[in-house]
């Protein structure tokens, strides 16, 4: 059974030895650091003998309100079918997008449960990386949130690839909606070596399948809000629609899923997820919204600014750091901005404050039974060269001299291309975007300057090559 722990009490967790062993076994399945001699067996937790199946290790960090009432943000009807959800499970709630989303939803009076195996922190230990901003433990984060707001966030520590653990979490919390951030989210990480490529696809695809089966078995009316990626589409020479495209071929017309052109093993895992969700929506009647998100920047939301123990992570390295965050850190420490290749690579971008807003809008306006919606989740489009120019200009205003260099592109991608992606559905639901203004760039640069003493300059340059990936386990240089 999952252990119940008040967020205000000490963390003396008592649990069966089998639970602790299960947790260690889960950690051992991740690609290890340095020697990385990992043998990944996708179905090693599957057992027909119930007695031999390890019990999952789970922690519930808070209790329900004493009166047993729900704390969600409303009970109005949506589409005449389903009351507005009040209980939201955030899988991957300790991560960059997940943590900000969990706080935002809790602040909006949803009852929130975080499900996380904390592996993102393990990746940092593996690769010698660290967030630019210091981040507290998940337990300290939740306790601090409780002390500031008197709002509880439930915590279940475990791996969604372990269906027994996930089943316990579902039956214990009984979510109305599930927000699924719980995937290995880095394209470079998935391209380091064979073991990381396999881990990425196993973790992402099997984890999502488990979530789909959990909804079917334990909460069939639950709405799945899944974080996809704009990278599923690639860079086609036509406009990118939101999930579907209507075509006429040989005199016949049909509306079909938009063609996918994934550019890494990570992006391919997201394509597989989308296909599995579309199928199960049709076959089982699952409610699902796929949020194909662009590149996220920024670190601050209204909630994370409330206390230093609520700070979100800020990745700047060549594996987990995204372009704008990396450029701001490079400018702060006097390193030239590293533009990959010609710099014409264009993508959709959005502020982390808009990520949490988009997720809330999707939850508050759930899909119908059997409906698989796709929203393109971004607010603006920029090329890498345009971002470098914006950071250079912002740096000048702060008295920082910023230079730009072109470095060999470690990726396999078009460096000059057409790019025009539609993104109207979330606007129609009420999204009010935070556009990339001069003041926001100043804020990002100031964060980078504030914590520049924490920057490891050895982590700035790209260290993973799409073309050089091999079967042999690789250690990324420290």
C-alpha positions as CSV (number, residue, x, y, z in Angstrom):
1,X,0.0,0.0,0.0
2,X,1.0,3.6,-0.5
3,X,2.2,5.3,2.6
4,X,0.4,8.4,3.7
5,X,2.7,11.2,5.0
6,X,1.6,14.7,6.2
7,X,3.6,17.4,4.5
8,X,4.2,19.0,8.0
9,X,5.7,16.0,9.6
10,X,9.2,14.5,9.4
11,X,10.3,12.3,6.6
12,X,10.8,9.1,8.5
13,X,9.3,6.8,5.9
14,X,8.6,3.2,6.9
15,X,7.8,0.8,4.2
16,X,8.3,-2.9,3.4
17,X,11.8,-3.9,2.2
18,X,10.2,-5.1,-1.0
19,X,9.1,-1.5,-1.7
20,X,12.6,-0.1,-1.2
21,X,14.1,-2.9,-3.3
22,X,11.6,-2.0,-6.1
23,X,12.7,1.6,-6.0
24,X,16.4,0.6,-6.3
25,X,15.6,-1.8,-9.1
26,X,13.8,1.0,-10.9
27,X,16.8,3.3,-10.5
28,X,19.1,0.5,-11.7
29,X,17.2,0.3,-15.0
30,X,18.2,3.9,-16.0
31,X,21.3,4.3,-18.1
32,X,24.1,4.6,-15.5
33,X,26.8,7.2,-15.4
34,X,30.4,6.8,-16.4
35,X,30.6,3.1,-17.5
36,X,26.9,2.9,-18.5
37,X,26.8,-0.8,-18.8
38,X,23.0,-1.0,-18.9
39,X,20.9,-3.9,-20.1
40,X,17.4,-2.6,-20.6
41,X,14.6,-5.2,-20.5
42,X,11.4,-3.5,-21.5
43,X,9.1,-6.1,-19.8
44,X,11.2,-7.0,-16.8
45,X,8.5,-5.8,-14.3
46,X,5.8,-7.9,-15.9
47,X,5.0,-11.0,-13.9
48,X,2.2,-13.5,-14.0
49,X,3.0,-14.6,-10.4
50,X,1.5,-11.9,-8.2
51,X,3.6,-13.1,-5.2
52,X,6.8,-12.4,-7.1
53,X,5.9,-8.9,-8.2
54,X,7.7,-6.3,-6.0
55,X,5.5,-3.8,-4.2
56,X,5.9,-0.3,-5.5
57,X,7.5,2.4,-3.4
58,X,5.2,5.3,-3.1
59,X,4.9,8.3,-0.9
60,X,1.7,10.4,-0.4
61,X,3.1,13.7,1.0
62,X,-0.1,15.3,2.1
63,X,-3.5,14.5,3.4
64,X,-6.9,15.4,2.1
65,X,-8.7,18.2,3.9
66,X,-10.2,17.0,7.1
67,X,-13.7,17.7,6.0
68,X,-13.1,15.5,2.9
69,X,-14.2,18.2,0.5
70,X,-12.7,18.7,-2.9
71,X,-10.8,21.9,-3.6
72,X,-11.2,22.2,-7.4
73,X,-12.0,25.3,-9.3
74,X,-15.6,24.8,-10.2
75,X,-18.4,22.3,-10.9
76,X,-19.9,23.7,-14.1
77,X,-20.7,21.5,-17.0
78,X,-18.4,21.3,-20.0
79,X,-19.9,20.3,-23.4
80,X,-22.9,19.1,-21.5
81,X,-21.1,15.9,-20.6
82,X,-18.8,16.1,-17.6
83,X,-18.4,18.3,-14.5
84,X,-15.3,20.5,-14.6
85,X,-12.4,18.5,-13.2
86,X,-11.3,19.1,-9.6
87,X,-8.6,16.4,-9.0
88,X,-5.6,16.6,-11.3
89,X,-2.7,14.1,-11.3
90,X,0.5,15.7,-12.7
91,X,2.9,13.0,-13.8
92,X,6.4,14.3,-13.9
93,X,5.5,17.1,-11.5
94,X,9.0,17.5,-10.2
95,X,10.3,18.5,-13.6
96,X,10.6,21.9,-15.3
97,X,7.1,22.2,-16.8
98,X,5.5,19.8,-14.3
99,X,6.6,21.7,-11.2
100,X,5.4,25.1,-12.5
101,X,2.1,23.5,-13.6
102,X,1.5,21.7,-10.3
103,X,1.9,25.0,-8.3
104,X,-0.3,26.9,-10.8
105,X,-3.1,24.4,-10.6
106,X,-2.9,24.2,-6.8
107,X,-3.1,28.0,-6.7
108,X,-6.2,27.8,-8.8
109,X,-7.8,25.5,-6.2
110,X,-7.5,22.2,-8.0
111,X,-6.6,19.3,-5.8
112,X,-3.2,18.2,-7.2
113,X,-1.2,15.0,-6.9
114,X,2.4,14.8,-8.2
115,X,3.6,11.4,-9.5
116,X,7.3,11.3,-10.2
117,X,10.2,8.9,-9.9
118,X,12.7,11.8,-9.5
119,X,14.8,10.5,-12.4
120,X,15.4,13.9,-13.9
121,X,17.6,14.7,-10.8
122,X,19.4,11.4,-11.4
123,X,20.2,12.4,-15.0
124,X,22.1,15.5,-13.6
125,X,24.1,13.2,-11.3
126,X,24.9,10.9,-14.2
127,X,26.1,13.6,-16.5
128,X,27.7,16.0,-14.1
129,X,25.0,18.7,-14.8
130,X,23.2,21.1,-12.5
131,X,20.4,23.6,-12.7
132,X,21.5,27.3,-13.0
133,X,19.0,28.0,-10.2
134,X,19.4,26.0,-7.0
135,X,16.3,23.8,-6.6
136,X,15.1,22.2,-3.4
137,X,14.0,18.6,-2.8
138,X,10.5,17.8,-3.8
139,X,9.6,17.2,-0.2
140,X,10.9,20.7,0.8
141,X,9.2,22.2,-2.1
142,X,5.8,20.8,-1.1
143,X,6.2,21.7,2.5
144,X,7.1,25.3,1.6
145,X,4.1,25.5,-0.6
146,X,1.9,24.3,2.2
147,X,3.3,26.8,4.7
148,X,2.8,29.7,2.3
149,X,-0.6,28.9,0.9
150,X,-2.2,26.3,3.3
151,X,-2.7,24.2,0.2
152,X,-1.7,20.6,0.0
153,X,-0.1,18.8,-2.9
154,X,-0.1,15.0,-2.8
155,X,3.0,13.2,-3.7
156,X,3.4,9.7,-5.1
157,X,7.1,8.7,-5.7
158,X,7.4,5.9,-8.2
159,X,7.7,5.0,-11.9
160,X,4.7,5.0,-14.2
161,X,6.4,2.2,-16.1
162,X,5.5,0.1,-13.0
163,X,1.8,-0.6,-13.6
164,X,1.3,-1.8,-10.0
165,X,2.6,1.5,-8.6
166,X,0.5,3.5,-11.1
167,X,-2.6,1.5,-10.3
168,X,-2.2,2.3,-6.6
169,X,-1.7,5.9,-7.4
170,X,-4.9,6.0,-9.6
171,X,-7.1,4.1,-7.1
172,X,-5.8,6.2,-4.2
173,X,-6.1,9.7,-5.8
174,X,-9.0,9.1,-8.3
175,X,-8.0,11.8,-10.8
176,X,-10.5,13.7,-12.9
177,X,-7.7,14.7,-15.2
178,X,-4.1,13.5,-15.8
179,X,-1.4,15.8,-17.0
180,X,1.4,13.7,-18.4
181,X,4.8,15.4,-18.4
182,X,6.6,12.2,-17.1
183,X,8.9,11.5,-20.1
184,X,12.6,11.8,-20.9
185,X,12.3,15.1,-22.7
186,X,15.7,15.8,-24.3
187,X,16.5,15.1,-27.9
188,X,20.3,15.2,-27.3
189,X,20.0,12.8,-24.4
190,X,18.2,10.3,-26.6
191,X,21.1,10.6,-29.1
192,X,24.0,10.0,-26.7
193,X,24.2,6.2,-27.3
194,X,22.1,3.1,-27.8
195,X,21.2,2.6,-24.2
196,X,19.8,6.2,-23.9
197,X,17.9,5.8,-27.1
198,X,16.3,2.6,-25.9
199,X,15.7,4.1,-22.4
200,X,13.9,7.1,-24.0
201,X,11.6,5.1,-26.1
202,X,10.9,2.4,-23.5
203,X,10.2,5.0,-20.7
204,X,8.1,7.3,-22.9
205,X,6.1,4.8,-24.9
206,X,5.5,2.2,-22.2
207,X,4.9,4.8,-19.6
208,X,2.2,6.4,-21.7
209,X,0.7,3.0,-22.5
210,X,0.4,2.3,-18.8
211,X,-1.3,5.7,-18.2
212,X,-3.8,4.8,-21.0
213,X,-4.5,1.4,-19.4
214,X,-4.8,3.0,-16.0
215,X,-7.5,5.4,-17.3
216,X,-9.3,2.6,-19.0
217,X,-9.3,0.3,-15.9
218,X,-9.7,2.7,-13.0
219,X,-11.0,6.1,-14.2
220,X,-12.6,5.8,-17.6
221,X,-14.0,9.3,-17.6
222,X,-10.6,10.8,-16.8
223,X,-9.2,13.4,-19.3
224,X,-5.6,12.8,-20.4
225,X,-3.7,16.0,-21.2
226,X,-0.5,14.8,-22.8
227,X,2.5,16.9,-23.5
228,X,3.6,16.3,-27.1
229,X,6.0,18.4,-29.1
230,X,6.0,20.5,-32.2
231,X,9.1,18.4,-33.2
232,X,6.7,15.6,-34.2
233,X,5.9,17.6,-37.4
234,X,9.5,18.4,-38.5
235,X,9.9,21.2,-41.0
236,X,7.7,20.5,-44.0
237,X,7.5,22.9,-46.9
238,X,3.8,23.5,-46.2
239,X,1.9,25.1,-43.3
240,X,1.7,23.0,-40.2
241,X,-1.9,22.5,-39.1
242,X,-3.1,21.6,-35.6
243,X,-2.9,17.8,-35.6
244,X,-4.9,17.1,-38.7
245,X,-4.9,18.1,-42.4
246,X,-7.7,17.8,-45.0
247,X,-6.4,16.6,-48.3
248,X,-7.9,15.8,-51.7
249,X,-6.2,12.9,-53.6
250,X,-7.4,11.5,-56.9
251,X,-10.7,13.3,-56.5
252,X,-11.5,12.1,-52.9
253,X,-11.2,14.2,-49.8
254,X,-10.4,13.1,-46.2
255,X,-9.1,14.6,-43.0
256,X,-6.1,12.7,-41.7
257,X,-3.5,13.1,-39.0
258,X,-0.8,15.6,-40.1
259,X,2.3,13.8,-41.4
260,X,5.1,13.3,-38.8
261,X,8.8,13.8,-39.6
262,X,10.5,13.3,-36.2
263,X,14.2,14.2,-36.0
264,X,15.5,12.2,-33.0
265,X,14.7,9.1,-31.0
266,X,13.1,11.4,-28.5
267,X,10.8,13.0,-31.1
268,X,10.0,9.6,-32.4
269,X,8.8,8.4,-29.0
270,X,6.4,11.3,-29.0
271,X,5.0,10.3,-32.4
272,X,4.5,6.7,-31.0
273,X,2.7,8.3,-28.0
274,X,0.4,10.3,-30.3
275,X,-0.5,7.2,-32.3
276,X,-1.2,5.1,-29.2
277,X,-3.4,7.8,-27.7
278,X,-5.4,8.3,-31.0
279,X,-6.0,4.6,-31.2
280,X,-7.2,4.2,-27.6
281,X,-9.4,7.2,-27.9
282,X,-11.1,5.5,-30.8
283,X,-11.1,2.0,-29.3
284,X,-11.9,2.8,-25.6
285,X,-13.5,6.2,-25.7
286,X,-10.7,7.9,-23.8
287,X,-10.8,11.7,-23.6
288,X,-7.4,13.0,-24.7
289,X,-5.7,16.3,-25.6
290,X,-2.3,16.3,-27.1
291,X,-0.4,19.5,-26.5
292,X,2.3,19.8,-29.2
293,X,4.5,22.3,-27.3
294,X,7.1,24.5,-28.8
295,X,10.4,25.4,-27.1
296,X,9.8,26.7,-23.6
297,X,11.8,29.5,-22.0
298,X,11.9,31.3,-18.7
299,X,12.0,30.2,-15.1
300,X,9.6,32.4,-13.2
301,X,5.8,32.0,-12.7
302,X,3.7,33.8,-10.1
303,X,3.9,30.8,-7.9
304,X,7.7,30.0,-8.2
305,X,8.6,33.6,-7.3
306,X,6.9,33.3,-3.9
307,X,9.9,31.7,-2.2
308,X,13.4,30.5,-3.1
309,X,12.5,27.0,-2.1
310,X,9.9,27.0,-4.9
311,X,12.4,28.0,-7.6
312,X,12.1,26.1,-10.9
313,X,15.1,24.6,-12.6
314,X,17.0,26.5,-15.3
315,X,18.9,24.2,-17.7
316,X,21.6,25.8,-19.9
317,X,23.8,22.8,-20.9
318,X,24.1,21.3,-24.3
319,X,21.8,18.3,-23.4
320,X,18.8,19.8,-21.6
321,X,19.2,23.5,-22.2
322,X,17.0,25.1,-24.8
323,X,18.2,27.8,-27.2
324,X,17.1,31.0,-25.5
325,X,18.0,29.9,-21.9
326,X,21.4,28.8,-23.2
327,X,22.0,32.1,-25.0
328,X,21.1,34.1,-21.9
329,X,23.6,32.1,-19.7
330,X,26.3,32.3,-22.4
331,X,25.9,36.1,-22.5
332,X,26.0,36.4,-18.7
333,X,29.3,34.6,-18.5
334,X,30.9,36.2,-21.5
335,X,30.8,33.2,-23.7
336,X,29.9,33.7,-27.4
337,X,26.4,32.6,-28.3
338,X,26.7,29.2,-30.0
339,X,24.5,29.2,-33.1
340,X,24.3,25.7,-34.7
341,X,25.2,25.9,-38.4
342,X,23.5,28.6,-40.4
343,X,21.1,29.5,-37.7
344,X,18.0,29.5,-39.8
345,X,16.3,26.7,-37.8
346,X,12.9,28.1,-36.9
347,X,10.6,26.8,-34.2
348,X,7.6,27.9,-32.1
349,X,8.4,29.3,-28.6
350,X,6.5,30.1,-25.5
351,X,7.0,31.4,-22.0
352,X,6.7,29.0,-19.1
353,X,3.8,31.1,-17.8
354,X,2.0,30.3,-21.0
355,X,2.7,26.6,-20.6
356,X,0.8,26.5,-17.3
357,X,-1.9,28.6,-18.7
358,X,-2.4,26.3,-21.7
359,X,-2.5,23.2,-19.5
360,X,-5.2,24.8,-17.2
361,X,-7.3,25.8,-20.3
362,X,-7.1,22.2,-21.6
363,X,-8.2,20.8,-18.2
364,X,-11.0,23.3,-17.7
365,X,-12.3,22.5,-21.2
366,X,-12.0,18.7,-21.5
367,X,-12.2,16.6,-24.6
368,X,-15.4,14.6,-25.2
369,X,-15.5,10.9,-24.7
370,X,-13.6,9.3,-27.6
371,X,-12.2,12.6,-28.8
372,X,-8.5,13.1,-29.5
373,X,-7.7,16.8,-29.8
374,X,-4.4,18.3,-30.8
375,X,-3.4,21.8,-29.9
376,X,-0.2,23.4,-31.1
377,X,1.1,25.0,-27.9
378,X,3.3,28.0,-28.7
379,X,2.9,31.8,-29.1
380,X,5.7,33.0,-31.4
381,X,8.1,31.7,-34.0
382,X,11.8,32.6,-34.1
383,X,14.9,31.4,-35.9
384,X,18.0,30.7,-33.9
385,X,19.6,33.8,-35.6
386,X,16.7,35.9,-34.5
387,X,17.0,34.7,-30.9
388,X,20.8,35.5,-30.9
389,X,20.1,39.0,-32.2
390,X,17.4,39.6,-29.5
391,X,19.8,38.5,-26.7
392,X,22.6,40.6,-28.2
393,X,20.4,43.7,-28.1
394,X,19.2,42.9,-24.5
395,X,22.7,42.4,-23.4
396,X,23.8,45.8,-24.7
397,X,21.0,47.5,-22.7
398,X,22.5,45.9,-19.6
399,X,26.1,46.8,-20.5
400,X,27.0,43.2,-21.6
401,X,29.0,42.8,-24.7
402,X,27.6,39.8,-26.6
403,X,29.3,38.0,-29.5
404,X,27.9,35.2,-31.7
405,X,29.8,32.3,-33.3
406,X,28.6,29.6,-35.6
407,X,29.5,26.1,-34.5
408,X,29.2,22.8,-36.4
409,X,25.6,21.6,-36.1
410,X,25.5,18.4,-34.0
411,X,22.0,17.6,-35.3
412,X,20.6,16.3,-38.5
413,X,18.2,19.1,-39.6
414,X,17.5,21.7,-42.2
415,X,19.3,24.9,-41.3
416,X,17.2,27.1,-43.7
417,X,13.6,26.2,-44.3
418,X,10.0,27.3,-44.5
419,X,8.1,27.3,-41.2
420,X,4.5,28.4,-40.6
421,X,2.6,26.5,-37.9
422,X,-1.0,27.2,-36.9
423,X,-1.8,27.8,-33.2
424,X,-5.3,29.2,-32.8
425,X,-7.2,26.6,-30.7
426,X,-5.7,27.6,-27.3
427,X,-6.2,31.3,-28.2
428,X,-9.8,30.5,-28.9
429,X,-10.1,28.9,-25.4
430,X,-8.8,32.1,-23.8
431,X,-4.9,32.0,-23.8
432,X,-3.4,35.4,-23.1
433,X,0.2,35.1,-24.3
434,X,3.3,36.5,-22.7
435,X,5.2,37.5,-25.7
436,X,9.0,37.8,-25.8
437,X,9.4,41.4,-24.9
438,X,12.5,43.5,-24.0
439,X,11.5,43.4,-20.4
440,X,11.2,39.6,-20.4
441,X,14.6,39.3,-22.0
442,X,16.0,41.6,-19.4
443,X,14.5,39.4,-16.7
444,X,16.0,36.3,-18.2
445,X,19.4,37.9,-18.5
446,X,19.2,39.2,-14.9
447,X,18.5,35.6,-13.6
448,X,21.5,34.4,-15.6
449,X,23.7,37.1,-14.1
450,X,22.4,36.5,-10.6
451,X,23.5,32.9,-10.7
452,X,26.4,33.0,-13.1
453,X,28.8,31.8,-10.4
454,X,26.9,28.4,-10.7
455,X,27.7,28.1,-14.4
456,X,29.9,25.2,-15.5
457,X,31.4,26.6,-18.7
458,X,32.5,23.1,-19.7
459,X,28.8,22.2,-20.2
460,X,28.0,25.0,-22.7
461,X,29.3,23.6,-26.0
462,X,27.3,20.7,-27.6
463,X,28.7,17.3,-26.8
464,X,26.2,14.9,-28.5
465,X,26.3,14.3,-32.3
466,X,23.3,12.8,-34.1
467,X,25.7,11.2,-36.7
468,X,28.2,9.7,-34.2
469,X,25.7,7.9,-32.0
470,X,26.8,4.3,-31.5
471,X,26.0,1.1,-29.7
472,X,28.8,1.4,-27.3
473,X,27.9,3.1,-24.0
474,X,29.2,6.6,-24.0
475,X,30.2,8.9,-21.1
476,X,29.7,12.6,-21.8
477,X,32.8,14.5,-20.9
478,X,32.7,16.2,-17.6
